[in-house]
Amino acid sequence: MLELRPTCECCDKDLPPHSSEAMICSFECTFCQTCAHERLGNCCPNCSGELVRRPIRPEAALIHTPASTQRIIKPCPGIN
């Protein structure tokens, strides 16, 4: 099951479970669309994997399988 990490690893933008802006790689590294497209060229800086849109977990499923609350931040190129 996906962790549904709460923020972009680059810019720390909030990406709640229902966000259509969350992008992930096969290891679940998580980025916002802006960082994924404009800064990373749709390539994960951690594993070199493809970044794709993260699926949205239905609200009812979040009750029993909540999203992660662990924030992971690794500033990307071009971000201060």
Z-matrix of the N, CA and C atoms (Angstrom, degrees):
N
C 1 1.439
C 2 1.525 1 108.42
N 3 1.308 2 117.38 1 141.40
C 4 1.460 3 122.25 2 179.82
C 5 1.525 4 111.45 3 -69.79
N 6 1.329 5 115.79 4 143.25
C 7 1.465 6 120.92 5 178.38
C 8 1.521 7 112.48 6 -71.00
N 9 1.315 8 117.38 7 -30.55
C 10 1.470 9 122.89 8 -173.78
C 11 1.530 10 109.53 9 56.11
N 12 1.318 11 115.49 10 65.11
C 13 1.464 12 121.44 11 -179.07
C 14 1.521 13 110.75 12 -61.52
N 15 1.336 14 117.27 13 146.12
C 16 1.463 15 121.52 14 -167.46
C 17 1.529 16 117.44 15 -82.38
N 18 1.348 17 118.17 16 -11.44
C 19 1.468 18 118.91 17 -175.09
C 20 1.527 19 111.84 18 -146.31
N 21 1.325 20 114.30 19 165.19
C 22 1.462 21 121.70 20 173.13
C 23 1.524 22 108.25 21 -73.56
N 24 1.320 23 116.93 22 131.69
C 25 1.463 24 120.92 23 179.77
C 26 1.525 25 111.95 24 -67.23
N 27 1.323 26 117.87 25 -23.56
C 28 1.468 27 121.51 26 -179.07
C 29 1.525 28 112.53 27 -83.39
N 30 1.326 29 115.65 28 -59.82
C 31 1.470 30 120.02 29 -169.85
C 32 1.520 31 113.95 30 -107.74
N 33 1.333 32 117.88 31 -1.49
C 34 1.461 33 123.78 32 178.88
C 35 1.528 34 113.44 33 67.82
N 36 1.335 35 117.50 34 19.92
C 37 1.465 36 120.82 35 176.02
C 38 1.526 37 109.00 36 -64.56
N 39 1.328 38 116.73 37 137.18
C 40 1.460 39 121.05 38 176.63
C 41 1.523 40 110.61 39 -64.70
N 42 1.336 41 115.64 40 132.99
C 43 1.465 42 122.52 41 177.42
C 44 1.525 43 108.24 42 -131.68
N 45 1.332 44 116.63 43 79.77
C 46 1.468 45 119.75 44 -178.38
C 47 1.536 46 111.26 45 -62.46
N 48 1.316 47 117.62 46 164.64
C 49 1.468 48 121.27 47 -175.78
C 50 1.529 49 114.19 48 -53.97
N 51 1.326 50 117.49 49 -28.61
C 52 1.465 51 120.48 50 -177.89
C 53 1.536 52 113.05 51 -91.32
N 54 1.335 53 117.76 52 5.11
C 55 1.457 54 120.98 53 -177.00
C 56 1.525 55 111.91 54 -70.83
N 57 1.331 56 115.59 55 131.42
C 58 1.464 57 120.51 56 175.10
C 59 1.523 58 110.52 57 -90.14
N 60 1.341 59 117.13 58 1.72
C 61 1.462 60 122.09 59 -179.67
C 62 1.524 61 113.10 60 -95.32
N 63 1.313 62 119.14 61 -4.24
C 64 1.459 63 121.97 62 -177.35
C 65 1.523 64 110.85 63 -78.99
N 66 1.328 65 115.45 64 133.64
C 67 1.457 66 122.83 65 178.60
C 68 1.529 67 107.21 66 -121.66
N 69 1.351 68 117.18 67 140.11
C 70 1.468 69 120.91 68 -178.98
C 71 1.525 70 110.85 69 -135.25
N 72 1.341 71 114.53 70 160.24
C 73 1.460 72 120.88 71 171.12
C 74 1.535 73 107.02 72 -104.11
N 75 1.319 74 117.05 73 -175.86
C 76 1.468 75 119.44 74 -178.27
C 77 1.531 76 113.08 75 -69.64
N 78 1.347 77 116.92 76 -14.37
C 79 1.466 78 120.45 77 176.10
C 80 1.526 79 111.48 78 -97.93
N 81 1.327 80 117.20 79 6.06
C 82 1.462 81 125.23 80 177.99
C 83 1.517 82 114.35 81 73.33
N 84 1.340 83 117.86 82 15.60
C 85 1.457 84 119.19 83 169.90
C 86 1.527 85 104.62 84 -57.83
N 87 1.318 86 117.58 85 139.05
C 88 1.465 87 121.35 86 -169.44
C 89 1.520 88 111.27 87 -124.61
N 90 1.334 89 115.23 88 133.28
C 91 1.461 90 122.29 89 -178.67
C 92 1.521 91 109.71 90 -141.00
N 93 1.334 92 116.37 91 154.90
C 94 1.461 93 120.22 92 173.97
C 95 1.532 94 107.76 93 -77.82
N 96 1.321 95 117.30 94 163.94
C 97 1.464 96 120.92 95 -179.18
C 98 1.520 97 112.06 96 -60.76
N 99 1.335 98 117.21 97 -39.40
C 100 1.459 99 120.09 98 -178.93
C 101 1.519 100 111.05 99 -60.24
N 102 1.328 101 117.36 100 -50.64
C 103 1.462 102 120.26 101 179.24
C 104 1.530 103 110.96 102 -64.58
N 105 1.332 104 116.87 103 -43.86
C 106 1.462 105 120.56 104 -178.16
C 107 1.523 106 111.59 105 -59.49
N 108 1.320 107 117.08 106 -47.22
C 109 1.465 108 120.97 107 -175.74
C 110 1.522 109 112.74 108 -81.11
N 111 1.329 110 116.84 109 -51.54
C 112 1.461 111 120.98 110 -170.48
C 113 1.523 112 114.24 111 -84.38
N 114 1.316 113 118.72 112 -32.77
C 115 1.464 114 120.79 113 -176.40
C 116 1.525 115 112.85 114 -101.60
N 117 1.321 116 116.46 115 -31.40
C 118 1.463 117 119.72 116 -172.07
C 119 1.520 118 114.59 117 -110.88
N 120 1.323 119 117.56 118 -6.16
C 121 1.467 120 119.96 119 -179.56
C 122 1.510 121 113.35 120 59.52
N 123 1.344 122 116.88 121 34.45
C 124 1.468 123 124.27 122 -179.89
C 125 1.525 124 113.50 123 60.04
N 126 1.326 125 116.56 124 27.87
C 127 1.461 126 122.15 125 179.66
C 128 1.528 127 108.28 126 -126.14
N 129 1.316 128 117.54 127 126.02
C 130 1.461 129 122.02 128 -179.07
C 131 1.527 130 110.06 129 -64.79
N 132 1.340 131 118.03 130 127.35
C 133 1.455 132 120.19 131 179.57
C 134 1.534 133 112.98 132 -72.95
N 135 1.311 134 117.20 133 -13.92
C 136 1.462 135 121.51 134 -178.44
C 137 1.531 136 112.69 135 -88.14
N 138 1.339 137 117.08 136 -40.20
C 139 1.473 138 120.22 137 -174.22
C 140 1.526 139 113.45 138 -127.00
N 141 1.325 140 116.97 139 -3.67
C 142 1.472 141 123.40 140 -177.61
C 143 1.528 142 112.84 141 69.76
N 144 1.330 143 116.78 142 12.59
C 145 1.459 144 120.90 143 179.05
C 146 1.522 145 112.71 144 -79.55
N 147 1.311 146 115.77 145 164.00
C 148 1.460 147 123.11 146 178.35
C 149 1.531 148 109.88 147 -70.10
N 150 1.325 149 116.32 148 140.43
C 151 1.463 150 121.29 149 174.52
C 152 1.524 151 108.48 150 -99.34
N 153 1.326 152 115.45 151 127.78
C 154 1.463 153 122.56 152 -179.45
C 155 1.524 154 109.33 153 -128.95
N 156 1.334 155 116.48 154 162.67
C 157 1.464 156 120.88 155 -179.72
C 158 1.530 157 109.85 156 -63.28
N 159 1.334 158 115.17 157 133.03
C 160 1.463 159 120.79 158 178.15
C 161 1.525 160 109.18 159 -76.79
N 162 1.325 161 118.05 160 134.20
C 163 1.466 162 119.64 161 177.24
C 164 1.530 163 111.26 162 -66.37
N 165 1.304 164 115.65 163 155.96
C 166 1.467 165 121.75 164 178.57
C 167 1.523 166 108.72 165 -98.80
N 168 1.316 167 116.01 166 125.26
C 169 1.464 168 121.23 167 177.91
C 170 1.527 169 108.55 168 -81.20
N 171 1.321 170 118.69 169 131.67
C 172 1.467 171 121.12 170 179.22
C 173 1.531 172 111.47 171 -58.04
N 174 1.326 173 116.11 172 144.04
C 175 1.474 174 122.22 173 -179.18
C 176 1.527 175 112.07 174 -50.82
N 177 1.320 176 117.52 175 -43.01
C 178 1.468 177 120.88 176 -178.14
C 179 1.528 178 110.94 177 -62.44
N 180 1.314 179 117.78 178 -35.57
C 181 1.461 180 121.81 179 -179.73
C 182 1.526 181 111.72 180 -72.27
N 183 1.335 182 117.14 181 -26.78
C 184 1.465 183 120.63 182 179.44
C 185 1.526 184 112.53 183 -66.01
N 186 1.309 185 116.83 184 -22.27
C 187 1.468 186 120.80 185 178.91
C 188 1.527 187 110.16 186 -63.59
N 189 1.320 188 116.49 187 -44.28
C 190 1.466 189 121.08 188 -177.04
C 191 1.526 190 113.24 189 -94.79
N 192 1.315 191 116.69 190 -22.97
C 193 1.468 192 121.52 191 179.74
C 194 1.527 193 108.12 192 -133.81
N 195 1.340 194 116.88 193 77.63
C 196 1.464 195 120.80 194 -176.09
C 197 1.527 196 113.25 195 -68.66
N 198 1.313 197 114.75 196 160.05
C 199 1.458 198 121.83 197 177.12
C 200 1.521 199 110.01 198 -71.70
N 201 1.315 200 116.17 199 158.32
C 202 1.461 201 122.23 200 177.33
C 203 1.536 202 109.91 201 -67.74
N 204 1.302 203 116.07 202 152.98
C 205 1.462 204 121.28 203 174.28
C 206 1.529 205 111.08 204 -114.25
N 207 1.329 206 116.99 205 0.03
C 208 1.465 207 121.57 206 -178.64
C 209 1.527 208 110.36 207 -76.74
N 210 1.340 209 115.66 208 120.64
C 211 1.459 210 122.01 209 178.95
C 212 1.527 211 108.78 210 -90.36
N 213 1.328 212 116.12 211 128.18
C 214 1.462 213 122.50 212 177.22
C 215 1.523 214 106.91 213 -118.56
N 216 1.332 215 116.35 214 121.06
C 217 1.464 216 120.06 215 -176.91
C 218 1.528 217 108.83 216 -127.97
N 219 1.337 218 114.88 217 122.90
C 220 1.471 219 123.29 218 176.52
C 221 1.517 220 105.63 219 -137.65
N 222 1.339 221 118.10 220 92.61
C 223 1.467 222 119.72 221 -175.04
C 224 1.534 223 113.56 222 -48.95
N 225 1.312 224 114.44 223 134.81
C 226 1.462 225 121.97 224 -179.16
C 227 1.511 226 111.07 225 -90.90
N 228 1.311 227 117.66 226 165.38
C 229 1.472 228 120.34 227 177.58
C 230 1.525 229 111.77 228 -54.49
N 231 1.310 230 115.40 229 137.90
C 232 1.470 231 120.30 230 177.50
C 233 1.505 232 114.75 231 86.30
N 234 1.337 233 118.39 232 3.16
C 235 1.462 234 121.93 233 179.50
C 236 1.513 235 107.95 234 -116.10
N 237 1.324 236 116.50 235 130.20
C 238 1.462 237 120.53 236 179.00
C 239 1.495 238 111.80 237 -89.47
